[in-house]
Amino acid sequence: KEMCSACLTPVYPVERMVVNKLILHHNCFCCKHCKKKLSTHNYSSLYGEFYCISHYQQLFKRKGNYEGFGHTQHKDRWLHKNKGTDEPDAKTT
């Protein structure tokens, strides 16, 4: 049995839809911010979450990056990842 990626309950063929390779109920395909029902022609997605076009733009404009969605900036992730690696010290070589 196929399961809905949003609500994790079984999806029957009559209510099944596939968006970004995710199986969903028609009713579960809604904006994360306002819960408005979406269609395949009027949505944007980020990290597997769906937004109506207006809220996607609004959340992006809030900070000018993906922090408006509650995610960290890519540069912060890269800095954090690079801090974990030991680089050879120029004085010892």
N, C-alpha and C positions, 0 to 999 in steps of 0.2 A: 504494500500500500504506500502511495506517495504521501508525503507530509508537507504541509505548508511551512515555508521558511520563516514566516512572520509569527504565526500563532502555534506552530508545532502540532497541529491536529490534522487528521486525514483529509485529503483533498479528493473529491469525487470528480469524475471526468466533466460533468456539466458545469462545475464551478472552478475548474482548473484554468490557470493562465501561467505563462512563462515570461518573465521579465528579467533581463540580464542573467539568463541561465538559472534563475531561481524560480521554483514552483510556488505559486501563491493562490489563495482564494481571490475571487474578484473583489470581495469586500475588504480584504486585507491589504490590497494595493492602494494605500492612501498616504498622504503627506505626513511625515513624522511630526511636523510642527503644528499644523492646523487640523489634521485628520480628514481633510477633504479627499473624496474619492478621486483617484487619478485614472487616466487612460494612457495607452502606449504612445499617444501623441502629445501629451502635455505634462511631462515629468522630467526631473533631473535626478541623478543618483550620485551618491558619494559614499564610499566605503560600505556598499550594500544597503544603504538607507535611502529612501525615496522622499522627494520633496516636490511640491507644486513649483512651477517656474517662478512665481512671484516670491515665495518664501526662500527658495534657493538663492535668488538674486539679493533679497533683503539680508539674509544671513551672511552672505559673502561680503556685501558692502559694509556691514556693521564694523568689521575690522580690516577689510581689504584682503583677507586671507581666510584659511579654513578654521581659524580660531573661533569664528562666529558660530561654527557648527559644534563647538566643544572639542575640537581636535587640536593637537599641537602642530606647529609649523614644521615643515620638513627640515628646515635648517636646524631647528632645535633637536630633532631626532638624530640628525647627522652629528651634531656636536656631542650629544650624549653618547652616541655609539663610538665616536673617535676617542673620547676620554677613557674608555675601557681598554684601549690598545696601548701597549707600552712602546714608545718610540725610543730608538737609541739616543742616548745623551751625547751631544756634540763634544763635550769635554772629555769623555772617556774613550773616544775613538781616535 
